[in-house]
């Protein structure tokens, strides 16, 4: 692995002690993974995910208090995730939440290796995009069928999550691409794009008005989640507020 790509910081979440031990044993064999901890419940994992910069979750589905899917769905900016479960019926629901892969227990090493390599490829792409995106080079390419369309991120109004796809909204058009919201957010400059809701990432330069729990741009009204409103006001509005 290239030395310019950091190791992936991962967290194992499973209510079965033997399952946690087995997953850590598998992860310890992979040189690009760094196990930051193991948790028995999603509630226990919540703070670690939000404060420790976790890149990858190994997440069980059936757990007490809060299921793995419920936990993943409530995260504003979820890391890459590989679901681990004994029940295949949750596969479609998992992919709706844009997981990197889905492992059925008992987990064999070859299948584990395949899943983490898939996650690493997504991680590498997002890391490279983060390094290459700047004001001096605002251009990106998006795939549309067999074509590649050049766009400028400066012109993006907002980005909307659509399960396994995202829609890029411009003033006069929109484009649907097969990419996760997390990967797109990491590829765009954080000083210009802000996640106002788990389904919406906005370009702050195009904000027309913020009122209550709603944001307006280009005659479009978007919801602001309660957990993001205060940060939006602190990071974007109050810094440029000229009247009290």
Secondary structure, DSSP 8 states (H G I E B T S, - for coil): --TTS--EEEEEE-S-HHHHHHHHHHHTT-TTEEEEEEESSHHHHHHHHHHTT--EEEEESS-SSS-HHHHHHH-TT--EEEEEES-GGGHHHHHHTT-SEEEESS--HHHHHHHHHHHHHHHHHHHHHHHH-BTTB-EEEEEETTEEEEEEGGG--EEEEETTEEEEE-SS-EEEES--HHHHHHHS-TTTEEEEETTEEEEGGG--EEETTEEEETTEEEE--HHHHHHHIIIIIGGG----
